[in-house]
Amino acid sequence: MAVAGVVLAAGLSSRMGRNKLLLPIDGESLVRRATRTALAAGLSPVIVVLGHEAELVDRELEGLDVTRVLNGDYEDGPGTSVAAGVARASHTAAEALVLLLADMPLVTTDMLTRLVARWRETGAPLVLSRYGDAQAPPTLFARDLFEELMDVDEATGAKPVVAEHAAEAAAVAWPADALQDLDVAADYDAVKARLTRR
């Protein structure tokens, strides 16, 4: 059963003050790192949703076997990118998809493969990532939830779908400090320092 990857890479990066997806981590941009991680985990197809500075972000994907989706409504909120990516996945043979944020550089191939394995073990419609007491992406959604994901609110994205099906969800636990998205410059500096120490 194929599992698609949907990498959300359309946002404005307004809090960072520049396009964070182009920032280098370990010699490659954030968006390329996230996309390559999804490919290495065997997700297929890997769909990258572009929006803000789409041409620049797309250039970072050169040589990668991905499907690009241009979200012309990205300024209206993250839900538009979720809907656009899931709509494309719905036209593939994928029986599930993993929703990833391109600005979470500590997400690893192992994390994605364990999410998929948990879904195969349980058949749950939803597999959550738990970081201590927090829940955050990556998140796996079975095909039965695709229609709901394509109808999400522009501002809230997939969160209401997760809340609606939380009682049916399986989960995989990660260390609390693995949860790190890059919103402001200090986040970026902290991740670079952490990866250098590692």
C-alpha positions in Angstrom: 0.0 0.0 0.0 1.6 3.2 -1.2 1.9 6.1 1.2 2.4 9.6 -0.2 4.3 12.5 1.3 2.9 16.0 1.3 5.5 18.6 2.1 4.0 22.1 2.9 6.4 24.7 1.5 4.2 27.6 0.5 4.2 29.9 3.5 5.2 33.6 3.7 7.9 33.1 6.5 6.7 36.5 7.8 8.1 36.0 11.3 11.5 35.0 10.0 11.7 38.1 7.8 13.1 36.2 4.8 12.2 32.9 3.1 13.2 30.4 5.8 12.8 27.4 3.4 15.9 28.7 1.5 18.0 28.8 4.7 20.9 26.2 4.7 21.0 23.4 7.3 24.0 21.0 7.0 24.7 22.3 3.5 21.2 22.1 2.0 18.2 24.3 2.2 15.4 23.5 4.6 12.9 22.6 1.8 15.4 20.3 0.1 16.2 18.6 3.4 12.6 17.9 4.2 11.8 16.7 0.7 14.9 14.4 0.5 13.9 13.0 3.9 10.5 12.1 2.6 11.9 10.5 -0.4 14.5 8.5 1.6 11.6 7.2 3.8 10.0 5.6 0.7 7.0 7.9 0.6 5.6 7.9 -2.9 4.7 10.1 -4.5 6.3 13.1 -2.7 4.2 16.2 -3.3 5.6 19.6 -2.6 3.2 22.4 -2.3 4.7 25.7 -3.4 3.4 29.3 -3.0 5.5 32.1 -1.7 8.6 32.7 -4.0 7.6 29.5 -5.7 10.4 29.7 -8.4 13.1 30.1 -5.8 11.8 27.2 -3.7 11.3 25.1 -6.8 14.9 25.6 -7.8 16.0 23.9 -4.5 14.2 20.7 -5.6 16.2 20.3 -8.8 17.1 16.6 -9.4 14.6 15.3 -6.9 11.8 13.0 -8.1 8.9 15.1 -6.7 5.5 16.3 -7.8 5.1 20.1 -7.5 1.7 21.7 -6.8 1.4 25.5 -7.0 -1.0 26.9 -4.4 -2.1 30.3 -5.7 -4.1 30.9 -2.5 -1.2 30.4 -0.1 -1.6 33.9 1.5 -5.1 32.8 2.7 -3.6 30.4 5.2 -2.1 26.9 5.6 -5.3 25.1 5.1 -5.2 26.1 1.4 -1.8 24.2 1.1 -3.1 21.2 2.9 -6.1 21.0 0.6 -4.0 21.5 -2.5 -1.5 18.8 -1.6 -4.1 16.3 -0.5 -6.2 16.9 -3.7 -3.1 15.9 -5.7 -2.5 12.8 -3.5 -6.1 11.8 -3.9 -5.5 11.2 -7.6 -2.7 8.7 -7.0 -2.7 5.1 -5.8 -1.7 6.2 -2.2 -3.8 4.6 0.5 -2.4 7.1 3.1 -0.3 10.3 3.2 2.1 11.8 5.6 1.8 15.6 6.1 5.1 17.3 6.7 6.2 20.8 7.4 9.3 21.9 5.5 10.5 24.0 8.4 11.0 21.1 10.9 14.6 20.1 10.2 14.9 17.5 13.1 12.3 15.2 11.4 14.2 12.2 10.2 13.7 9.4 7.8 13.4 7.0 10.7 10.5 9.0 12.1 8.6 8.8 8.9 9.2 5.1 8.4 8.0 4.4 11.9 4.8 6.4 11.4 4.1 4.3 8.3 4.9 1.1 10.1 2.5 2.0 12.9 -0.2 2.6 10.4 0.4 -0.7 8.8 0.3 -2.4 12.2 -2.8 -0.8 13.5 -4.9 0.2 10.4 -5.7 3.4 12.3 -7.1 6.3 10.2 -4.7 8.7 11.8 -1.2 8.3 13.2 0.1 11.1 15.4 3.6 12.2 16.4 3.8 13.0 20.1 6.7 14.9 21.5 6.3 14.6 25.2 3.0 16.2 25.9 2.8 18.0 22.5 1.3 16.7 19.3 2.8 18.1 16.0 3.6 16.9 12.5 4.6 14.7 10.8 1.1 13.2 10.8 -0.2 10.2 8.8 -3.8 10.3 7.4 -5.4 7.3 5.8 -7.3 7.8 2.5 -10.6 7.8 4.4 -9.7 11.2 5.7 -8.6 12.7 2.4 -12.0 14.3 1.7 -12.1 16.0 5.1 -8.5 17.3 4.6 -9.5 18.8 1.3 -12.3 20.8 3.0 -10.3 22.2 5.9 -10.5 25.8 7.1 -8.0 28.1 5.5 -6.6 29.3 8.8 -6.6 26.2 10.9 -5.3 23.6 8.4 -5.5 20.0 9.4 -5.9 20.5 13.2 -9.7 20.1 13.3 -9.4 16.8 11.4 -6.9 15.6 13.9 -9.1 16.6 16.8 -12.2 15.0 15.2 -10.4 11.6 14.9 -8.1 11.7 17.9 -10.0 8.9 19.7 -9.3 6.6 16.8 -5.7 7.6 16.4 -2.5 5.6 16.9 0.6 7.5 17.9 4.4 7.3 17.9 6.4 9.0 20.7 9.5 11.1 20.0 11.7 12.9 22.5 10.3 16.3 23.4 13.4 18.1 22.2 12.9 16.7 18.7 10.0 19.2 18.2 11.5 22.2 16.6 10.1 24.3 13.8 11.8 27.4 12.6 9.7 30.5 13.0 12.2 33.2 14.0 16.0 33.7 13.6 16.7 32.4 17.1 15.1 29.1 16.2 17.4 28.8 13.2 20.5 29.6 15.2 19.5 27.1 17.9 19.0 24.2 15.4 22.3 25.0 13.6 24.2 24.9 16.9 22.5 21.7 18.0 23.3 19.9 14.7 26.9 21.1 14.9 27.2 19.6 18.4 25.7 16.4 17.1 
